[in-house]
Amino acid sequence: MMERVRDTAAMIAGMAPRLDPRTYRFVLVTPDAAPQLLGAAIATFREDEGVTAIVSAEAAAELDMEGPDFARITLMVHSDLEGVGLTAAVAMALAETGIACNMVAAFHHDHAFVPADRTQEALEVLKRLSEQVTPS
């Protein structure tokens, strides 16, 4: 089992960003599409206004659900859920380049969803960021 990393510099230096080849959409789950969306979702989140699902762009298109397409970049470091600074560093580095970033944290990894048309640029930004930090 991978050891969880909590130190900010170590998380950033070890993030080893990896691109998922699929593209995704954030969609609102409607009662008529719930079985398909929830079955296809890689993540869901319940808000007061409704349930959001992150599904492949292909699954969304099959249900005629429009929306922007996002690439998922997984930060391969096993970041501790109580670690501080990784999300901020990633979001700031991407923001400085004008790239939107929707972060999702899971038990083992953090995932950055960036506009699909800026995927390669986002990957380069994150790789540069990790190379610039020396773990303490």
Protein Blocks (a to p, Z undefined) as FASTA:
>chain_A
ZZddfbfklmmmmnopaddfbdcddddddfklmmmmmmmpgbdcddfkbccddddfklmm
mnopacddddddddfbdcdfkbghjlmmmmmmmmmnopacdddddfkbccddddfklmmm
mmmmmmmmmmmpccZZ
